[in-house]
Amino acid sequence: MLKNTRYYDPINDLRRKIARRLMRMVFGNHGQPSSAALPDKGIYRILVCHVSHSLGNTLLLTPLLTELERVYPAAEIDILTRSPIADDVYGHFFSVQRIFRLPAHGVGHPLQFFGTLRRMRKIRYDLAIDADPLSQTGRLLMLLSNATYTLGFSSPKKHGEITHAVPLPENLPSKGRRPVYLLRSAMGRDTSADYPVPDIRLADSERAQGRATLMRSLAAGGMHSAGRGIIGIFANATGPKLLGEAWWTRFIQVLEAQYPDHRIVEILPASGVSMLSSRYPAYYSSDLRKIASVLSSLDVYISADCGIMHLACASDVPTMGLFTATSAEEWGPYGPGRHVIAGYGKEPEDIARMVAAMPELAKPV
């Protein structure tokens, strides 16, 4: 059974209540679903509003960008965001033209905040999208844009009249799929077709540099070949998702016993401190794209639910996401080679055996 991931935050709860009241006062009630489909022609300037700034949420917007490039191949996409890594993630999409980056706390930086909004409002958009089903700020920013069509989710938490409001799907909690569902539903397209996966758009040269760097890390640990495959482990996470060194030791012992000819490399967290007592060759970088380049050269990536797990998915490496606390339906990887390992209530040895049975490890080399 999946566990509830909603943690009560009184400050955010108060902020959302205030935002909802202001939205009602300024913009009235939220819009109802439109009877007319969003047009598939005549849309060339698109604004995507997405104020969440975490690594995972930033990466989980990329499936929408892939879908927009597919259905509007001649369009130009601007993004309004608070993410500090937006340029690294979105800047390599060919259709992305401008990234308007808002300060993390607009109240503390009013000149930067309103200056960014002013630059955004100078552009007349054909379509503006509020991709987040919960954010009041995202809806407000979209309504401040000069857009012919406005698209967002319709729910009791969303206020302000828009041209295309789509009800939240009850059977699709996935953070990566929902924005794509929003667009497909508004256009009257098939919402059951395969969904794009997160993508950071690594170049071939980046992947080659990542492979060379990974081999140097192995050599520094006395390993001069990739063996039968390289397994990358990121042992860090936040809150209840953090499993601890003792947990990982038990997990890795099972994995090493079953696959003794594979190499294990630890991907280090932002602190630069090993979570596994420096027992394995390691890689560290503060550069997001360099980390992604190294991840892309792994044969398998393993971690708990975290931002680096989403980065591995976006780097197109076979990914095993271990879920022991958060909702796999909401945050789990999806698509070819991306696996949810449901470890709720299980011992690390049992979870290791589940991972070992995955086709990317079990296949003959």
PESUL-V836796 format. One record per pair of residues at least 24 apart in sequence whose C-alpha atoms are under 10 Angstrom apart, sorted by the first residue. I is the first residue (numbers start at 1). J is the second residue. D is the distance in whole Angstrom. If there is no record, write none. Layout:
BEGIN
I_J_D, I_J_D
END
This chain:
BEGIN
1_327_9, 1_342_9, 1_343_10, 1_344_7, 1_345_9, 2_323_9, 2_324_9, 2_325_8, 2_326_7, 2_327_6, 2_328_7, 2_329_8, 2_330_10, 2_342_9, 2_343_10, 2_344_8, 3_323_10, 3_324_8, 3_325_6, 3_326_6, 3_327_6, 3_328_9, 3_344_8, 4_325_8, 4_326_7, 4_327_7, 5_325_8, 5_326_5, 5_327_6, 5_328_10, 5_330_9, 6_326_9, 6_327_10, 15_136_9, 15_137_10, 16_134_9, 16_135_8, 16_136_7, 16_137_9, 16_157_9, 17_136_9, 17_157_9, 18_136_10, 19_135_9, 19_136_6, 19_137_7, 19_140_9, 19_157_10, 19_158_10, 19_159_9, 20_135_10, 20_136_7, 20_137_9, 20_140_10, 20_156_9, 20_157_7, 20_158_7, 20_159_7, 20_160_10, 21_159_9, 22_136_10, 22_140_10, 22_159_9, 23_136_8, 23_137_9, 23_139_9, 23_140_7, 23_157_10, 23_158_8, 23_159_6, 23_160_6, 23_161_10, 24_158_9, 24_159_6, 24_160_7, 24_161_10, 25_159_9, 25_160_9, 26_140_10, 26_159_9, 26_160_8, 27_140_9, 27_143_9, 27_159_7, 27_160_5, 27_161_7, 27_162_10, 28_159_6, 28_160_5, 28_161_7, 29_156_9, 29_157_10, 29_158_8, 29_159_5, 29_160_5, 29_161_6, 29_162_10, 30_139_10, 30_152_10, 30_153_9, 30_154_7, 30_155_8, 30_156_8, 30_157_8, 30_158_6, 30_159_4, 30_160_4, 30_161_5, 30_162_7, 30_165_8, 31_151_10, 31_152_9, 31_153_9, 31_154_7, 31_155_9, 31_158_8, 31_159_7, 31_160_6, 31_161_4, 31_162_5, 31_163_7, 31_164_7, 31_165_6, 31_166_9, 32_153_9, 32_154_7, 32_155_9, 32_161_8, 32_162_8, 32_163_8, 32_164_7, 32_165_6, 32_166_8, 32_167_8, 33_151_10, 33_152_10, 33_153_9, 33_154_7, 33_162_9, 33_163_8, 33_164_6, 33_165_4, 33_166_5, 33_167_7, 33_186_8, 34_151_10, 34_162_9, 34_163_6, 34_164_5, 34_165_6, 34_166_8, 34_186_8, 35_163_10, 35_164_9, 35_165_10, 35_186_9, 36_163_9, 36_164_8, 36_186_8, 36_187_9, 36_188_9, 37_164_8, 37_184_10, 37_185_8, 37_186_6, 37_187_5, 37_188_6, 37_189_9, 38_127_9, 38_149_8, 38_150_9, 38_151_9, 38_163_9, 38_164_7, 38_183_8, 38_184_9, 38_185_9, 38_186_6, 38_187_5, 38_188_8, 39_127_10, 39_149_9, 39_186_9, 39_187_7, 39_188_9, 40_71_7, 40_72_7, 40_187_7, 40_188_10, 41_71_9, 41_72_8, 41_74_10, 41_75_10, 42_72_9, 42_74_10, 42_75_9, 42_126_8, 42_127_10, 43_72_7, 43_73_10, 43_74_8, 43_75_7, 43_76_9, 43_125_8, 43_126_5, 43_127_7, 43_148_9, 43_149_9, 44_72_7, 44_73_9, 44_74_6, 44_75_4, 44_76_6, 44_77_8, 44_125_8, 44_126_6, 44_127_8, 45_72_10, 45_74_9, 45_75_6, 45_76_5, 45_77_6, 45_78_8, 45_97_10, 45_123_9, 45_124_8, 45_125_5, 45_126_5, 45_127_7, 45_128_9, 45_147_9, 46_72_9, 46_75_7, 46_76_6, 46_77_5, 46_78_6, 46_79_8, 46_95_10, 46_96_9, 46_97_10, 46_123_10, 46_124_9, 46_125_6, 46_126_6, 46_127_5, 46_128_6, 46_129_8, 46_147_8, 46_149_10, 46_150_10, 47_76_9, 47_77_6, 47_78_5, 47_79_6, 47_80_7, 47_96_10, 47_98_9, 47_99_10, 47_100_10, 47_120_9, 47_123_10, 47_124_10, 47_125_7, 47_126_8, 47_127_6, 47_128_5, 47_129_6, 47_130_9, 47_142_8, 47_145_8, 47_146_10, 47_147_8, 47_150_9, 48_77_7, 48_78_6, 48_79_5, 48_80_6, 48_81_8, 48_99_10, 48_127_9, 48_128_6, 48_129_5, 48_130_6, 48_131_7, 48_138_9, 48_141_10, 48_142_8, 48_151_10, 49_78_9, 49_79_6, 49_80_5, 49_81_6, 49_82_10, 49_100_9, 49_128_7, 49_129_6, 49_130_5, 49_131_7, 49_132_8, 49_137_9, 49_138_6, 49_139_8, 49_140_9, 49_141_7, 49_142_6, 49_145_10, 49_152_10, 50_79_7, 50_80_6, 50_81_5, 50_82_8, 50_83_9, 50_129_9, 50_130_7, 50_131_6, 50_132_7, 50_135_8, 50_137_9, 50_138_6, 50_139_9, 50_141_9, 50_142_9, 51_79_10, 51_80_7, 51_81_5, 51_82_5, 51_83_7, 51_101_9, 51_102_8, 51_103_10, 51_104_9, 51_130_9, 51_131_9, 51_132_8, 51_135_8, 51_136_10, 51_137_7, 51_138_6, 51_139_10, 51_141_9, 52_81_7, 52_82_6, 52_83_7, 52_104_9, 52_132_8, 52_135_8, 52_137_10, 52_138_9, 53_81_7, 53_82_5, 53_83_4, 53_84_7, 53_85_8, 53_86_9, 53_102_10, 53_103_10, 53_104_8, 54_82_9, 54_83_7, 54_84_9, 54_85_9, 54_307_8, 55_83_8, 55_84_9, 55_85_8, 55_86_9, 55_89_9, 55_288_10, 55_306_9, 55_307_5, 55_308_8, 55_309_10, 55_310_8, 55_311_8, 56_175_9, 56_176_10, 56_198_10, 56_305_9, 56_306_7, 56_307_4, 56_308_8, 56_309_8, 56_310_6, 56_311_8, 56_331_9, 57_83_9, 57_132_10, 57_175_8, 57_176_8, 57_307_8, 57_310_9, 57_331_10, 58_82_9, 58_83_7, 58_84_9, 58_85_8, 58_86_7, 58_89_8, 58_90_9, 58_176_10, 58_198_10, 58_307_9, 58_310_9, 58_311_10, 59_85_10, 59_86_9, 59_89_7, 59_90_9, 59_176_8, 59_197_10, 59_198_6, 59_199_7, 59_200_7, 59_307_8, 59_308_10, 59_310_7, 59_311_7, 59_313_9, 59_314_7, 60_174_9, 60_175_6, 60_176_5, 60_177_8, 60_178_10, 60_179_9, 60_197_8, 60_198_6, 60_199_9, 60_307_10, 60_310_8, 60_311_9, 60_313_10, 60_314_9, 60_331_9, 60_333_10, 61_89_10, 61_90_9, 61_131_8, 61_132_9, 61_175_8, 61_176_6, 61_177_9, 61_178_9, 61_179_7, 61_180_9, 61_197_10, 61_198_7, 61_199_9, 62_89_8, 62_90_7, 62_93_9, 62_176_8, 62_179_9, 62_180_10, 62_196_8, 62_197_8, 62_198_5, 62_199_6, 62_200_8, 62_201_10, 62_314_9, 63_175_10, 63_176_6, 63_177_7, 63_178_9, 63_179_8, 63_180_7, 63_195_7, 63_196_5, 63_197_5, 63_198_5, 63_199_7, 63_200_10, 63_314_10, 64_131_9, 64_176_8, 64_177_8, 64_178_9, 64_179_6, 64_180_5, 64_181_9, 64_182_9, 64_183_8, 64_184_10, 64_195_9, 64_196_8, 64_197_9, 64_198_9, 65_90_8, 65_93_8, 65_95_8, 65_96_8, 65_179_9, 65_180_9, 65_196_9, 65_198_9, 65_199_9, 66_93_8, 66_95_9, 66_180_9, 66_195_10, 66_196_7, 66_197_9, 66_198_9, 66_199_8, 67_179_9, 67_180_7, 67_181_10, 67_183_8, 67_184_9, 67_195_8, 67_196_7, 67_197_10, 68_95_9, 68_180_9, 68_183_8, 68_184_10, 69_93_9, 69_94_9, 69_95_7, 69_96_9, 71_183_10, 71_184_9, 71_187_10, 75_126_10, 76_125_10, 77_125_10, 77_127_10, 77_128_10, 78_120_9, 78_123_10, 78_125_9, 78_128_9, 79_120_9, 79_128_10, 79_129_10, 80_116_9, 80_117_9, 80_120_8, 80_130_10, 80_138_9, 80_141_8, 80_142_9, 81_138_9, 81_141_10, 82_106_9, 85_287_10, 85_288_8, 85_289_10, 88_200_8, 88_201_10, 88_287_9, 88_288_7, 88_289_7, 89_199_8, 89_200_5, 89_201_8, 89_202_10, 89_288_8, 89_289_8, 89_311_10, 89_314_9, 90_199_9, 90_200_7, 90_201_9, 91_200_9, 91_201_9, 92_199_10, 92_200_7, 92_201_6, 92_202_8, 92_203_9, 93_199_9, 93_200_8, 93_201_7, 93_202_10, 94_201_10, 117_141_8, 117_144_8, 117_145_8, 118_144_10, 118_145_10, 120_144_9, 120_145_7, 120_146_9, 121_145_5, 121_146_6, 121_147_9, 122_146_8, 123_147_9, 124_148_8, 125_149_8, 125_150_9, 126_150_9, 127_151_7, 127_163_10, 128_152_9, 128_162_10, 129_153_9, 129_164_10, 129_179_9, 129_182_9, 129_183_9, 130_179_9, 130_182_10, 131_178_8, 131_179_5, 131_180_9, 131_182_8, 131_183_9, 132_175_9, 132_178_9, 132_179_7, 132_182_10, 133_157_8, 133_158_8, 133_166_10, 133_167_9, 133_168_7, 133_175_10, 133_178_9, 133_179_9, 133_182_10, 134_158_7, 136_160_10, 151_182_8, 151_183_8, 151_186_8, 152_179_9, 152_182_7, 152_183_9, 152_186_9, 153_178_10, 153_179_9, 153_182_7, 153_183_10, 153_186_10, 171_329_10, 172_329_8, 172_330_8, 173_327_9, 173_328_9, 173_329_6, 173_330_5, 173_331_8, 174_327_9, 174_328_8, 174_329_6, 174_330_4, 174_331_6, 174_332_7, 174_333_9, 174_334_9, 175_329_9, 175_330_6, 175_331_6, 175_332_9, 175_333_10, 176_310_10, 176_330_8, 176_331_8, 176_332_9, 176_333_9, 176_334_9, 177_330_9, 177_334_9, 178_330_10, 194_335_8, 195_334_9, 195_335_8, 196_334_9, 196_335_8, 197_310_10, 197_313_8, 197_314_7, 197_316_9, 197_333_8, 197_334_7, 197_335_6, 197_336_9, 197_338_9, 198_310_7, 198_311_8, 198_312_9, 198_313_6, 198_314_5, 198_315_8, 198_316_9, 198_333_9, 198_334_9, 198_335_9, 199_310_9, 199_311_8, 199_312_9, 199_313_7, 199_314_4, 199_315_6, 199_316_7, 200_288_10, 200_289_8, 200_292_8, 200_293_10, 200_311_8, 200_312_10, 200_313_9, 200_314_5, 200_315_6, 200_316_9, 201_289_10, 201_292_10, 201_314_8, 201_315_8, 201_316_9, 202_289_8, 202_290_10, 202_292_8, 202_293_7, 202_296_9, 202_314_9, 202_315_7, 202_316_9, 203_293_9, 204_293_9, 205_293_9, 206_289_8, 206_290_8, 206_292_9, 206_293_6, 206_294_9, 206_296_9, 207_289_10, 207_290_9, 207_292_8, 207_293_5, 207_294_7, 207_295_9, 207_296_6, 207_297_7, 207_315_9, 208_293_8, 208_294_9, 208_296_9, 208_297_8, 209_290_8, 209_293_7, 209_294_8, 209_297_9, 210_289_10, 210_290_7, 210_291_8, 210_292_8, 210_293_4, 210_294_4, 210_295_7, 210_296_7, 210_297_6, 210_298_9, 211_293_8, 211_294_6, 211_295_9, 211_296_8, 211_297_5, 211_298_8, 212_293_10, 212_294_9, 212_297_9, 213_283_9, 213_290_9, 213_293_9, 213_294_7, 213_297_9, 214_265_9, 214_281_9, 214_282_9, 214_283_8, 214_293_9, 214_294_6, 214_295_9, 214_296_10, 214_297_7, 214_298_8, 215_294_10, 215_297_9, 216_281_10, 216_283_10, 217_265_8, 217_266_10, 217_280_10, 217_281_6, 217_282_6, 217_283_7, 217_284_10, 218_263_8, 218_264_9, 218_265_8, 218_280_9, 218_281_6, 218_282_8, 218_283_9, 219_281_8, 220_281_7, 220_282_9, 221_265_10, 221_279_9, 221_280_7, 221_281_5, 221_282_8, 222_281_9, 223_263_8, 223_281_9, 225_263_9, 226_261_9, 226_262_7, 226_263_7, 226_264_10, 226_298_10, 226_299_10, 227_260_9, 227_261_6, 227_262_5, 227_263_6, 228_259_9, 228_260_9, 228_261_6, 228_262_5, 228_263_8, 228_299_9, 228_361_10, 228_364_9, 228_365_7, 229_259_9, 229_261_8, 229_262_5, 229_263_6, 229_264_9, 229_298_8, 229_299_6, 229_300_8, 229_360_10, 229_361_8, 229_365_8, 230_261_9, 230_262_6, 230_263_5, 230_264_6, 230_265_7, 230_297_8, 230_298_5, 230_299_5, 230_300_7, 230_301_9, 231_255_10, 231_262_7, 231_263_6, 231_264_5, 231_265_6, 231_266_9, 231_295_10, 231_297_10, 231_298_6, 231_299_6, 231_300_5, 231_301_6, 231_302_7, 231_318_10, 231_361_9, 232_263_8, 232_264_6, 232_265_5, 232_266_6, 232_267_6, 232_281_10, 232_282_9, 232_283_10, 232_294_10, 232_295_8, 232_297_10, 232_298_6, 232_299_8, 232_300_6, 232_301_5, 232_302_6, 232_303_9, 232_312_10, 232_319_10, 233_264_7, 233_265_6, 233_266_5, 233_267_6, 233_268_9, 233_276_10, 233_280_10, 233_282_9, 233_295_10, 233_298_10, 233_300_9, 233_301_6, 233_302_5, 233_303_6, 233_304_9, 233_309_10, 233_320_10, 234_265_9, 234_266_6, 234_267_5, 234_268_7, 234_269_7, 234_274_10, 234_275_8, 234_276_10, 234_282_10, 234_301_8, 234_302_7, 234_303_5, 234_304_8, 234_306_9, 234_308_8, 234_309_8, 235_266_8, 235_267_8, 235_268_8, 235_269_8, 235_274_9, 235_275_6, 235_276_7, 235_302_8, 235_303_6, 235_304_7, 235_306_10, 236_267_9, 236_268_8, 236_269_6, 236_270_9, 236_274_9, 236_275_7, 236_276_10, 236_303_8, 236_304_8, 236_305_10, 236_306_8, 236_308_9, 237_269_9, 237_303_8, 237_304_7, 237_305_7, 237_306_6, 237_307_9, 237_308_9, 237_309_10, 238_304_9, 238_305_9, 238_306_8, 238_307_10, 239_325_9, 240_324_9, 240_325_6, 240_326_8, 241_303_10, 241_304_7, 241_305_7, 241_306_8, 241_322_9, 241_323_8, 241_324_7, 241_325_6, 241_326_7, 242_303_10, 242_304_7, 242_305_9, 242_306_9, 242_324_9, 242_325_9, 243_303_10, 243_304_8, 243_322_10, 243_324_9, 243_325_10, 243_348_9, 244_275_8, 244_276_9, 245_274_10, 245_275_6, 245_276_6, 245_277_8, 246_276_9, 246_348_10, 247_347_9, 247_348_6, 247_349_9, 248_275_9, 248_276_8, 248_303_10, 248_348_7, 248_349_9, 248_352_10, 249_276_8, 249_348_9, 249_349_10, 250_347_9, 250_348_6, 250_349_6, 250_350_10, 250_352_9, 251_347_9, 251_348_5, 251_349_5, 251_350_8, 251_351_7, 251_352_5, 251_353_9, 251_355_10, 252_348_9, 252_349_8, 252_352_7, 253_348_10, 253_349_8, 253_352_9, 254_348_9, 254_349_6, 254_350_9, 254_351_9, 254_352_6, 254_353_7, 254_356_9, 255_349_9, 255_351_10, 255_352_6, 255_353_7, 255_354_10, 255_355_8, 255_356_7, 255_361_10, 256_352_10, 256_356_10, 258_352_10, 258_353_9, 258_356_7, 258_357_10, 258_361_10, 258_362_10, 259_356_8, 259_361_8, 259_362_9, 262_299_10, 262_361_9, 263_298_10, 263_299_10, 264_298_10, 264_300_10, 264_301_10, 265_298_9, 265_301_10, 266_301_10, 266_302_10, 267_291_8, 267_294_9, 267_295_9, 267_301_10, 267_302_10, 267_303_10, 267_308_9, 269_308_9, 289_315_9, 291_315_9, 292_316_9, 292_317_9, 295_319_10, 299_360_8, 299_361_8, 300_337_9, 300_338_10, 300_360_7, 300_361_7, 301_338_10, 302_339_10, 302_341_10, 302_355_9, 303_341_10, 304_340_10, 304_341_9, 304_343_10, 305_331_7, 305_332_8, 305_333_9, 305_340_9, 306_331_9, 306_332_10, 309_333_8, 310_338_10, 312_338_9, 313_337_9, 313_338_7, 313_339_10, 318_358_10, 318_359_10, 318_360_7, 318_361_10, 319_360_9, 320_354_10, 320_355_7, 320_358_9, 320_360_10, 321_355_9, 322_351_8, 322_352_10, 322_355_9, 323_351_10, 324_351_10
END
